[in-house]
Amino acid sequence: MTRPFYLVAAMVLLWILGVESVLAGVSTAATLRDGALPDVDAIARSGTTAGDFRDAIVPILVAARVAALGAVPHLAFPLAVAKALLAGSLVLSATLVLAGRPNARTFALQAIGANAVFAVIEYLLLRHARGAWIDMAARAAAVIQDVNLPGDPVELTRVWGFWIERLRLVLMELGIPFLAALALTRPRTKVYFAEAAAAAEGAEEEP
């Protein structure tokens, strides 16, 4: 039996999420360890030539996030390391599922559950730092001048910042794992892995 298409699609998304999370965790941990925190105001001033609020605000939000995490390294550093390690299990489990390894389904479900729980815990633990970096970004965004803006860049940055963080949690860090878990628990998926396990046992029994 061939792998269901929805399973392949879900595992590809899970693999991409895992790689992105590993890179984000490693990058954050390295920055906090080195202490080379970004200058948010300087990044905001350099973005005034972008001519578009959307182009200017993303680098500001990213820089403000790292700068705010630098104020709580005792919390942010271990969370970044844990994020990288746990996300590595998503990459590995998605790879094993795509390769059709018999026990990969159980391992993938465990990895998905652990990462989903961690995402919620990290979101809650960093709630004060999240407010700090959004406020920092909003203050820096005061220099942005875009004639097409429907309102004040400071208030728009606050709105964008909170919604980006919420949507990232719901759509990516919880949404993709949910879809992957749903794909792994479908009847066709269970049949596929049962056949893969039977084929593996048959291959081991052959002389």
ChimeraX attribute file (.defattr): number of C-alpha atoms within 10 A of each C-alpha:
attribute: neighborCount
match mode: 1-to-1
recipient: residues
	/A:1	10
	/A:2	10
	/A:3	16
	/A:4	13
	/A:5	10
	/A:6	16
	/A:7	23
	/A:8	16
	/A:9	15
	/A:10	22
	/A:11	28
	/A:12	17
	/A:13	18
	/A:14	28
	/A:15	23
	/A:16	16
	/A:17	20
	/A:18	27
	/A:19	19
	/A:20	15
	/A:21	22
	/A:22	24
	/A:23	17
	/A:24	17
	/A:25	24
	/A:26	18
	/A:27	16
	/A:28	22
	/A:29	24
	/A:30	15
	/A:31	18
	/A:32	22
	/A:33	13
	/A:34	9
	/A:35	12
	/A:36	12
	/A:37	18
	/A:38	18
	/A:39	14
	/A:40	24
	/A:41	19
	/A:42	11
	/A:43	19
	/A:44	24
	/A:45	16
	/A:46	14
	/A:47	22
	/A:48	19
	/A:49	13
	/A:50	14
	/A:51	14
	/A:52	16
	/A:53	20
	/A:54	13
	/A:55	13
	/A:56	22
	/A:57	26
	/A:58	17
	/A:59	16
	/A:60	28
	/A:61	27
	/A:62	16
	/A:63	21
	/A:64	27
	/A:65	24
	/A:66	23
	/A:67	24
	/A:68	23
	/A:69	22
	/A:70	23
	/A:71	14
	/A:72	14
	/A:73	16
	/A:74	11
	/A:75	15
	/A:76	23
	/A:77	21
	/A:78	13
	/A:79	20
	/A:80	24
	/A:81	19
	/A:82	19
	/A:83	23
	/A:84	23
	/A:85	17
	/A:86	21
	/A:87	28
	/A:88	22
	/A:89	22
	/A:90	29
	/A:91	23
	/A:92	18
	/A:93	27
	/A:94	30
	/A:95	18
	/A:96	18
	/A:97	22
	/A:98	19
	/A:99	11
	/A:100	18
	/A:101	15
	/A:102	19
	/A:103	15
	/A:104	20
	/A:105	22
	/A:106	14
	/A:107	17
	/A:108	26
	/A:109	21
	/A:110	16
	/A:111	22
	/A:112	26
	/A:113	16
	/A:114	15
	/A:115	24
	/A:116	20
	/A:117	12
	/A:118	18
	/A:119	17
	/A:120	14
	/A:121	12
	/A:122	17
	/A:123	15
	/A:124	11
	/A:125	14
	/A:126	16
	/A:127	10
	/A:128	12
	/A:129	21
	/A:130	20
	/A:131	16
	/A:132	18
	/A:133	24
	/A:134	25
	/A:135	20
	/A:136	23
	/A:137	29
	/A:138	24
	/A:139	18
	/A:140	24
	/A:141	29
	/A:142	17
	/A:143	16
	/A:144	23
	/A:145	18
	/A:146	18
	/A:147	10
	/A:148	9
	/A:149	13
	/A:150	8
	/A:151	10
	/A:152	13
	/A:153	21
	/A:154	20
	/A:155	15
	/A:156	16
	/A:157	26
	/A:158	21
	/A:159	13
	/A:160	18
	/A:161	23
	/A:162	14
	/A:163	12
	/A:164	12
	/A:165	13
	/A:166	13
	/A:167	13
	/A:168	13
	/A:169	17
	/A:170	14
	/A:171	12
	/A:172	15
	/A:173	22
	/A:174	19
	/A:175	15
	/A:176	22
	/A:177	26
	/A:178	20
	/A:179	17
	/A:180	23
	/A:181	22
	/A:182	15
	/A:183	21
	/A:184	23
	/A:185	14
	/A:186	13
	/A:187	9
	/A:188	16
	/A:189	20
	/A:190	14
	/A:191	13
	/A:192	17
	/A:193	21
	/A:194	14
	/A:195	16
	/A:196	18
	/A:197	16
	/A:198	13
	/A:199	13
	/A:200	13
	/A:201	12
	/A:202	10
	/A:203	10
	/A:204	9
	/A:205	8
	/A:206	6
	/A:207	4
